[in-house]
Amino acid sequence: MKNLTPNVKTIRVSNAVAAGTTDIDCTAVDMQGFDSVRFIALFGTATTTHVTKLVIKQSADNATFSNAIQTGTAMADGDSNKMIIAEVTAPGERYVRCTVDRGTANIVIDGVIAELFNAARVPVVQDASVSQSAISNNPTPA
């Protein structure tokens, strides 16, 4: 694989969310045609004593999400302006959703991205949340 973009479907599954402690359920992704998904959650300022982690759940019908298939370790107190990455391969159900589990003290969510990969067919069609993409192979200086 020479280029990543034609082989990975990128989807914005959560917009930015102001500081708070409530859990945020991201938009679910349809895994049909893909074997793996990686969620990347971007964070801003975190208040000391926050307890933030990603929880990944799956669903057969895109309505009932239960039985966490992955629960990450909570971020550290000094983790302002950092990311959490969670990856799932071969989930047992068609739909997969990421929940940003926030508790105890405030943390800002800058957004969450899902990357679907190991596609049955490439190149993949990008999601509508992607405005533009470009690939440069062996570019010469302008």
Helices and strands as residue ranges (DSSP letters): G 5-7, E 9-14, E 17-20, E 24-25, E 29-30, E 34-46, E 51-59, E 66-71, E 83-89, E 95-103, E 107-119
